[in-house]
């Protein structure tokens, strides 16, 4: 991919991602949800607003400024967000969220130079790391989360074709936004389970 084409693809990707995030926020406040047809229409409208410069005061598209702050999201983050717009989408199992959160908690301190151990270097073509990622995809399949298998598969394919500017597999699998989401979503799952147990205990309490 030429550099200009990569930049265009990255802006399209970010525009769709921002649109999907907006629609999911709207959906959270919609009582009856948003029909899939309407979601598709909103994605088309919002993505164009993010992709094209708005007015004379903006030299670059809004998506370019957002990308300048956040950088490229991982393929896993992007596809998780996009797939959340699909009807009857598979929710991410709580154990998988915990796996992502734990990996991030271990990975980022070492990748940022806490010690001489640098797991980020594994992303530059380590066969052992690639096998580990494939094993994680297998675990997703065993957990009946087939969407996760497809997402990891697409991330590996995107890395092999250098879809983003980075040549490191980690950047296609994990990013800070995904790590934060996984941690808070896992903790929220525990909170909901405790609340449900407390409610069940109250309902079935003798007397």
Number of C-alpha atoms within 10 A of each C-alpha: 12 6 9 9 10 15 15 13 15 20 24 19 20 25 27 23 23 22 23 25 17 15 19 19 11 12 16 12 10 10 7 8 11 16 12 12 9 11 18 14 11 16 22 15 13 18 22 17 16 24 20 18 16 13 9 7 7 11 11 15 19 20 25 23 14 16 17 10 9 13 13 21 23 21 24 23 22 22 19 19 18 17 16 15 20 13 9 8 11 15 12 18 15 17 12 18 21 18 16 20 21 14 13 20 14 11 16 17 13 15 16 11 10 10 9 8 10 15 16 16 14 15 19 14 13 13 11 11 17 16 11 12 18 16 12 17 21 16 16 21 15 11 14 13 18 16 19 25 19 16 20 21 16 17 25 21 13 15 22 13 11 16 17 20 14 13 16 19 25 22 20 27 23 20 20 14 12 21 22 15 15 22 20 14 17 22 15 13 15 13 12 12 12 12 12 12 12 11 12 11 11 10 10 8 8 6 4
